[in-house]
Amino acid sequence: MDFQHPSHVRELQQRLTAFMEEHVYPAEHEFSAQVQKERWKSPPVLEDLKARARAEGLWNLFMPDERFGPGLSNLEYAPLAEIMGRVFWAAEVFNCNAPDTGNMEVFVKYGTPAQQQQWLQPLLDGEIRSAFAMTEPAVASSDATNVETSITRDGDDYVINGRKWFITNAMHERCAIFIVMGKSDPDNPNRHLQQTQILVPRDAKGLEVVRPLSTFGYYEEPGGHAEVVFDNVRVPKENLLLGEGRGFEVAQGRLGPGRIHHCMRLIGAAQRALEFACRRVEDREVFGRRLSQQGSVRESIAVMASKVEMSRLLTLRAAAKMDTDGTKEARDLIAMAKIMVPQLTSEVLDMAIQMHGAGGFTADYFMAEAFNYARWCRMADGPDQVHMMALGKQVIGQYNA
């Protein structure tokens, strides 16, 4: 395995790092202040940063299709996503934020030319935001075949009824389109052919954003997460994605890259936490010695550094496998990364918080918000237990073939 990234990726790393240092880190507190004034509106500082990033060619770096982006592989994109992940909201500066990245890839892979023109292009331009609506409050949505939202054919239309929650971006004033997963054929004996995905514009009659939802008290403005009701929402048949009964297929095609993107960004948060901790322990003195001279602190720093590097190597291995053999063949490595990276990142952040004393819990530092992200990532795109169940089955089968 070649651990050296090619020259064009190293150049992008340098440019992205410089952009973060010059423009993003200095804007962290300004961003927080502005979103508190108009919570669900993109703050001016973010719009300024997006315009600057696009002008500098640091835009849509996630997009592997050269028709719509730079055409980087997963392995090439990984170190760039890591840099963005050092600030929770920074990915949007470069139009590389979830769930828009996954939704854009859905439009590229499965959208009709008309759907691409109407929704993909504005997303690529950063003009609108989007949401992916699958999780439901009334059922265990970790088993996607449980979803109860109905998608019923009625002449030339489909009618959608159901309730979803933790729908990221739904609160954003620019969220213009929802990709909704529901059941169009609930009686099909094949449970994986019951589901369909369909496009629902934000202004569709009967679509109600009920309330924002917090995680550990964070509302993650301006995108947020929301509870959403679809009450006899009617859309034309042209809004169907790929075809009836193919919703599970679309979901699997979407979630594989999305899972590894989360891992890439989390490594950035863990790496930054390690750096903060190293500077902190050199700066503080207890019992007549700097914290950095205390044996227990050195042990913690060693463990933190090891966990960051383990996470990075596992994620790069999964990304490389995706590039060479495809997402399906890389599913075991993706599962390993999705299980371990959020957990290891949470542990690194927790240790960094401890080294910062009471201040580590506050918004004076980035760690508390990053910890919230790492913790909910253990639930997003499938909880740990589902990935462990599938991975365990695969590994047992591998050694008993």
Secondary structure, 3 states (H helix, E strand, C coil): CCCCCCHHHHHHHHHHHHHHHHHHHHHHHHHHHHHHHCCCCCCHHHHHHHHHHHHCCCCCCCCCCCCCCCCCCHHHHHHHHHHHCCCCCHHHHHCCCCCHHHHHHHHHHHCCHHHHHHHHHHHHCCCCEEEEECCCCCCCCCCHHHCCCEEEEECCEEEEEEEEEEEECCCCCCEEEEEEEEECCCCCCCHHHCEEEEEEECCCCCEEEEEEECECCECCCCCCEEEEEEEEEEEEHHHECCCCCCHHHHHHHHHHHHHHHHHHHHHHHHHHHHHHHHHHHHHCEECCEEHHHCHHHHHHHHHHHHHHHHHHHHHHHHHHHHHHHCCCCCHHHHHHHHHHHHHHHHHHHHHHHHHCHHHHHCCCCCHHHHHHHHHHHCCCCCCHHHHHHHHHHHHHHHCCC
